[in-house]
Amino acid sequence: MKKLIIFGTGDIAQLAHYYFTHDSEYEVTAFTVDRQFLDKTTFCEYPVVAFEDIVSQSP
């Protein structure tokens, strides 16, 4: 299974999470947003990581 990090923590990201979880070969592992918009640590029970740190902290 391919791992996937979704950009965003809004309605579209939640919808993407649903479709990728139920209808694809991808496994959602985290969400990411630009650091200035990082206002939560989890979304849909997955970690939210600052985009600027995604390479060093990707799950």
N, CA, C and O atoms as CSV, one atom per row, in Angstrom:
chain,resi,resn,atom,element,x,y,z
A,1,MET,N,N,0.840,-1.177,0.000
A,1,MET,CA,C,0.000,0.000,0.000
A,1,MET,C,C,0.890,1.247,0.000
A,1,MET,O,O,1.883,1.306,0.725
A,2,LYS,N,N,0.536,2.222,-0.801
A,2,LYS,CA,C,1.296,3.468,-0.886
A,2,LYS,C,C,0.853,4.414,0.211
A,2,LYS,O,O,-0.337,4.514,0.508
A,3,LYS,N,N,1.814,5.115,0.820
A,3,LYS,CA,C,1.502,6.058,1.896
A,3,LYS,C,C,1.185,7.430,1.316
A,3,LYS,O,O,1.749,7.833,0.299
A,4,LEU,N,N,0.274,8.140,1.976
A,4,LEU,CA,C,-0.202,9.423,1.477
A,4,LEU,C,C,-0.328,10.431,2.612
A,4,LEU,O,O,-0.838,10.112,3.685
A,5,ILE,N,N,0.141,11.646,2.366
A,5,ILE,CA,C,-0.057,12.770,3.273
A,5,ILE,C,C,-0.949,13.760,2.541
A,5,ILE,O,O,-0.642,14.165,1.420
A,6,ILE,N,N,-2.043,14.149,3.165
A,6,ILE,CA,C,-3.012,15.053,2.551
A,6,ILE,C,C,-2.749,16.479,3.021
A,6,ILE,O,O,-2.558,16.728,4.211
A,7,PHE,N,N,-2.742,17.415,2.063
A,7,PHE,CA,C,-2.545,18.826,2.404
A,7,PHE,C,C,-3.889,19.432,2.769
A,7,PHE,O,O,-4.840,19.372,1.989
A,8,GLY,N,N,-3.964,20.016,3.961
A,8,GLY,CA,C,-5.166,20.700,4.411
A,8,GLY,C,C,-5.813,19.998,5.586
A,8,GLY,O,O,-5.534,18.833,5.869
A,9,THR,N,N,-6.696,20.741,6.276
A,9,THR,CA,C,-7.446,20.190,7.406
A,9,THR,C,C,-8.882,20.692,7.389
A,9,THR,O,O,-9.501,20.875,8.437
A,10,GLY,N,N,-9.393,20.908,6.212
A,10,GLY,CA,C,-10.769,21.388,6.088
A,10,GLY,C,C,-11.677,20.321,5.499
A,10,GLY,O,O,-11.348,19.135,5.490
A,11,ASP,N,N,-12.821,20.765,5.011
A,11,ASP,CA,C,-13.813,19.844,4.465
A,11,ASP,C,C,-13.286,19.036,3.277
A,11,ASP,O,O,-13.558,17.839,3.177
A,12,ILE,N,N,-12.543,19.671,2.386
A,12,ILE,CA,C,-12.018,18.964,1.217
A,12,ILE,C,C,-10.997,17.904,1.650
A,12,ILE,O,O,-10.972,16.808,1.090
A,13,ALA,N,N,-10.167,18.218,2.631
A,13,ALA,CA,C,-9.186,17.245,3.139
A,13,ALA,C,C,-9.910,16.065,3.785
A,13,ALA,O,O,-9.489,14.917,3.639
A,14,GLN,N,N,-10.982,16.347,4.488
A,14,GLN,CA,C,-11.756,15.280,5.112
A,14,GLN,C,C,-12.405,14.390,4.047
A,14,GLN,O,O,-12.441,13.169,4.200
A,15,LEU,N,N,-12.907,14.984,2.989
A,15,LEU,CA,C,-13.480,14.231,1.886
A,15,LEU,C,C,-12.406,13.398,1.175
A,15,LEU,O,O,-12.635,12.236,0.842
A,16,ALA,N,N,-11.240,14.000,0.949
A,16,ALA,CA,C,-10.126,13.264,0.335
A,16,ALA,C,C,-9.742,12.071,1.205
A,16,ALA,O,O,-9.502,10.976,0.697
A,17,HIS,N,N,-9.685,12.290,2.511
A,17,HIS,CA,C,-9.379,11.203,3.445
A,17,HIS,C,C,-10.368,10.058,3.274
A,17,HIS,O,O,-9.967,8.896,3.220
A,18,TYR,N,N,-11.634,10.372,3.191
A,18,TYR,CA,C,-12.664,9.343,3.035
A,18,TYR,C,C,-12.435,8.542,1.758
A,18,TYR,O,O,-12.407,7.311,1.791
A,19,TYR,N,N,-12.273,9.234,0.641
A,19,TYR,CA,C,-12.111,8.531,-0.630
A,19,TYR,C,C,-10.816,7.733,-0.696
A,19,TYR,O,O,-10.819,6.594,-1.163
A,20,PHE,N,N,-9.723,8.304,-0.241
A,20,PHE,CA,C,-8.461,7.566,-0.279
A,20,PHE,C,C,-8.491,6.372,0.671
A,20,PHE,O,O,-7.859,5.354,0.391
A,21,THR,N,N,-9.201,6.474,1.770
A,21,THR,CA,C,-9.293,5.374,2.722
A,21,THR,C,C,-10.173,4.243,2.196
A,21,THR,O,O,-9.892,3.070,2.441
A,22,HIS,N,N,-11.234,4.593,1.476
A,22,HIS,CA,C,-12.194,3.581,1.045
A,22,HIS,C,C,-12.060,3.126,-0.408
A,22,HIS,O,O,-12.487,2.018,-0.733
A,23,ASP,N,N,-11.490,3.931,-1.281
A,23,ASP,CA,C,-11.507,3.618,-2.709
A,23,ASP,C,C,-10.150,3.747,-3.390
A,23,ASP,O,O,-10.095,4.165,-4.546
A,24,SER,N,N,-9.069,3.409,-2.726
A,24,SER,CA,C,-7.770,3.557,-3.381
A,24,SER,C,C,-6.745,2.599,-2.792
A,24,SER,O,O,-7.012,1.888,-1.823
A,25,GLU,N,N,-5.580,2.601,-3.398
A,25,GLU,CA,C,-4.459,1.796,-2.916
A,25,GLU,C,C,-3.626,2.555,-1.890
A,25,GLU,O,O,-2.594,2.056,-1.441
A,26,TYR,N,N,-4.059,3.750,-1.517
A,26,TYR,CA,C,-3.270,4.601,-0.630
A,26,TYR,C,C,-3.671,4.430,0.824
A,26,TYR,O,O,-4.826,4.151,1.148
A,27,GLU,N,N,-2.681,4.608,1.691
A,27,GLU,CA,C,-2.894,4.606,3.134
A,27,GLU,C,C,-2.580,6.009,3.648
A,27,GLU,O,O,-1.433,6.450,3.591
A,28,VAL,N,N,-3.588,6.702,4.145
A,28,VAL,CA,C,-3.376,8.042,4.696
A,28,VAL,C,C,-2.560,7.898,5.973
A,28,VAL,O,O,-2.898,7.103,6.851
A,29,THR,N,N,-1.476,8.678,6.069
A,29,THR,CA,C,-0.617,8.591,7.258
A,29,THR,C,C,-0.578,9.896,8.053
A,29,THR,O,O,-0.215,9.893,9.229
A,30,ALA,N,N,-0.950,11.015,7.415
A,30,ALA,CA,C,-0.906,12.313,8.104
A,30,ALA,C,C,-1.573,13.377,7.234
A,30,ALA,O,O,-1.924,13.148,6.077
A,31,PHE,N,N,-1.728,14.533,7.839
A,31,PHE,CA,C,-2.177,15.739,7.137
A,31,PHE,C,C,-1.102,16.792,7.311
A,31,PHE,O,O,-0.317,16.730,8.257
A,32,THR,N,N,-1.059,17.755,6.410
A,32,THR,CA,C,-0.080,18.832,6.522
A,32,THR,C,C,-0.707,20.157,6.131
A,32,THR,O,O,-1.606,20.206,5.291
A,33,VAL,N,N,-0.232,21.224,6.739
A,33,VAL,CA,C,-0.624,22.599,6.411
A,33,VAL,C,C,0.609,23.484,6.568
A,33,VAL,O,O,1.576,23.110,7.232
A,34,ASP,N,N,0.562,24.656,5.952
A,34,ASP,CA,C,1.649,25.620,6.172
A,34,ASP,C,C,1.713,25.958,7.656
A,34,ASP,O,O,0.685,26.050,8.326
A,35,ARG,N,N,2.926,26.142,8.162
A,35,ARG,CA,C,3.116,26.375,9.599
A,35,ARG,C,C,2.224,27.495,10.153
A,35,ARG,O,O,1.726,27.393,11.274
A,36,GLN,N,N,2.025,28.547,9.381
A,36,GLN,CA,C,1.217,29.674,9.883
A,36,GLN,C,C,-0.251,29.295,10.105
A,36,GLN,O,O,-0.968,30.016,10.800
A,37,PHE,N,N,-0.707,28.188,9.533
A,37,PHE,CA,C,-2.086,27.736,9.693
A,37,PHE,C,C,-2.203,26.503,10.581
A,37,PHE,O,O,-3.281,25.921,10.698
A,38,LEU,N,N,-1.107,26.106,11.200
A,38,LEU,CA,C,-1.100,24.922,12.066
A,38,LEU,C,C,-1.760,25.281,13.394
A,38,LEU,O,O,-1.143,25.914,14.252
A,39,ASP,N,N,-3.019,24.873,13.556
A,39,ASP,CA,C,-3.755,25.213,14.775
A,39,ASP,C,C,-4.282,23.983,15.511
A,39,ASP,O,O,-5.031,24.114,16.479
A,40,LYS,N,N,-3.893,22.783,15.053
A,40,LYS,CA,C,-4.286,21.547,15.725
A,40,LYS,C,C,-3.198,20.504,15.503
A,40,LYS,O,O,-2.414,20.613,14.560
A,41,THR,N,N,-3.149,19.514,16.352
A,41,THR,CA,C,-2.115,18.490,16.228
A,41,THR,C,C,-2.629,17.215,15.579
A,41,THR,O,O,-1.840,16.389,15.119
A,42,THR,N,N,-3.952,17.048,15.539
A,42,THR,CA,C,-4.531,15.883,14.869
A,42,THR,C,C,-5.740,16.304,14.055
A,42,THR,O,O,-6.378,17.322,14.325
A,43,PHE,N,N,-6.037,15.487,13.047
A,43,PHE,CA,C,-7.213,15.686,12.201
A,43,PHE,C,C,-7.631,14.314,11.695
A,43,PHE,O,O,-6.807,13.581,11.148
A,44,CYS,N,N,-8.883,13.960,11.867
A,44,CYS,CA,C,-9.378,12.617,11.486
A,44,CYS,C,C,-8.530,11.526,12.140
A,44,CYS,O,O,-8.299,10.468,11.556
A,45,GLU,N,N,-8.078,11.799,13.344
A,45,GLU,CA,C,-7.278,10.868,14.145
A,45,GLU,C,C,-5.873,10.601,13.590
A,45,GLU,O,O,-5.243,9.607,13.950
A,46,TYR,N,N,-5.386,11.485,12.717
A,46,TYR,CA,C,-4.026,11.400,12.170
A,46,TYR,C,C,-3.254,12.649,12.576
A,46,TYR,O,O,-3.863,13.689,12.828
A,47,PRO,N,N,-1.926,12.571,12.644
A,47,PRO,CA,C,-1.147,13.763,13.008
A,47,PRO,C,C,-1.214,14.841,11.920
A,47,PRO,O,O,-1.340,14.544,10.732
A,48,VAL,N,N,-1.126,16.087,12.360
A,48,VAL,CA,C,-1.006,17.228,11.444
A,48,VAL,C,C,0.397,17.788,11.631
A,48,VAL,O,O,0.795,18.139,12.742
A,49,VAL,N,N,1.143,17.868,10.527
A,49,VAL,CA,C,2.539,18.289,10.557
A,49,VAL,C,C,2.692,19.549,9.719
A,49,VAL,O,O,2.077,19.666,8.659
A,50,ALA,N,N,3.504,20.489,10.180
A,50,ALA,CA,C,3.782,21.695,9.387
A,50,ALA,C,C,4.421,21.281,8.064
A,50,ALA,O,O,5.320,20.440,8.040
A,51,PHE,N,N,3.959,21.868,6.972
A,51,PHE,CA,C,4.475,21.532,5.648
A,51,PHE,C,C,5.988,21.721,5.577
A,51,PHE,O,O,6.688,20.947,4.926
A,52,GLU,N,N,6.480,22.745,6.244
A,52,GLU,CA,C,7.911,23.033,6.231
A,52,GLU,C,C,8.727,21.911,6.886
A,52,GLU,O,O,9.923,21.785,6.624
A,53,ASP,N,N,8.093,21.102,7.728
A,53,ASP,CA,C,8.782,20.028,8.447
A,53,ASP,C,C,8.449,18.636,7.915
A,53,ASP,O,O,8.888,17.636,8.482
A,54,ILE,N,N,7.688,18.565,6.847
A,54,ILE,CA,C,7.150,17.276,6.409
A,54,ILE,C,C,8.235,16.260,6.064
A,54,ILE,O,O,8.056,15.071,6.328
A,55,VAL,N,N,9.333,16.683,5.494
A,55,VAL,CA,C,10.394,15.736,5.124
A,55,VAL,C,C,11.048,15.151,6.373
A,55,VAL,O,O,11.308,13.949,6.426
A,56,SER,N,N,11.311,15.970,7.360
A,56,SER,CA,C,12.008,15.486,8.540
A,56,SER,C,C,11.084,14.779,9.532
A,56,SER,O,O,11.557,13.988,10.348
A,57,GLN,N,N,9.771,15.049,9.477
A,57,GLN,CA,C,8.853,14.472,10.462
A,57,GLN,C,C,7.792,13.581,9.861
A,57,GLN,O,O,6.851,13.211,10.563
A,58,SER,N,N,7.897,13.220,8.596
A,58,SER,CA,C,6.816,12.438,7.994
A,58,SER,C,C,6.696,11.073,8.656
A,58,SER,O,O,7.682,10.374,8.888
A,59,PRO,N,N,5.441,10.720,8.951
A,59,PRO,CA,C,5.160,9.435,9.617
A,59,PRO,C,C,5.350,8.248,8.664
A,59,PRO,O,O,5.156,7.100,9.061
